[in-house]
Amino acid sequence: MPFTIATWNINSVRLRMPIVERLLKEHAPDVLCLQETKVPDELFPEKAFRKAGYEHILFHGQKGYHGVATVARRPIELVEKRRFCEIDDSRHLSVRVRAGGKSVLVHNFYVPAGGDEPDPEINRKFRHKLDFVYEMNSVPASADESSASILVGDLNIAPQEHDVWSHKQLLNVVSHTPVETTNFEAMREAGGWVDLMRLNVPAEQKLYTWWSYRAKDWEASNRGRRLDHVWSSANLVPAFKGYEILQAARGWEKPSDHVPVIAKFDLD
């Protein structure tokens, strides 16, 4: 049974609803997880999603900042809207969805960006980011014979050397500093999560999902980072059939600086 899940930091769902609709029309993922929706729950554009065939909608939003939403073509059940670091940011949403006889727990995350200065003693945003990732150790890849887990989202860390355009030049840049990447990978491994995007991709191959708005020609300079991730519990690895980074979406009208990633599974 084919099952597809997409993740996308949309950077304001109401502003960019036309390109969300394009994604849904052209790729029709079973589940779409959005981050940085920037809309309070009462103003979430449910009608547009329903019109596009996505009748099952859950969200965790706030005015002007952050926010996550998960929409689907099949029923989804709310599990949790978790509060991290004792801060009322809307950065997490988990749902259950049935796929191929399995109950799949889907975590949708928006990890704090961390500000500009990679020093937790002087930058509270960076401290918050490190604390948030540490607290994610309490989110394991739970699984058994009839259940599995998937974790997706804008995790705002590019953990591997070739997840950034220049490892050497970005070692002191937030999102690729050693304290972030080391703690991030330790958290992933401790939770039993498999990094599906790197599963069958050589370590030396560049992978990007984000290109800065600051670049005059993002495509020509190609100074990207892999900030968006797709993880799963180990029991989903045999069913994993690959993924697509929709780089072309960075050039769509009024784009996000992130692009969608669509993961594909074949579940019996």
Buried (B, 14 or more C-beta within 10 A) or exposed (E): EEBBBBBBBBBBBBEBBEBBBBBBEEBBBBBBBBBBBBBBBEEBBBEBBEEBEBBBBBBBBBEEEBBBBBBBBEEBEEBEBBBBBEEEBBBBBBBBBBBBEBBBBBBBBBBBBBBEEBEBEEBEBBBBBBBBBBBBEEBBBEBEEEBBBBBBBBBBBBBBBBBBBEEEEBBEBBBBBEBBBEBBBEBBEEBBBBBBBBEEBEEEEBBBBBBEEEBEEBEEEEBBBBBBBBBBBEBBEEBBEEBBBBBEBBEBEEBBBBBBBBBBBEBE
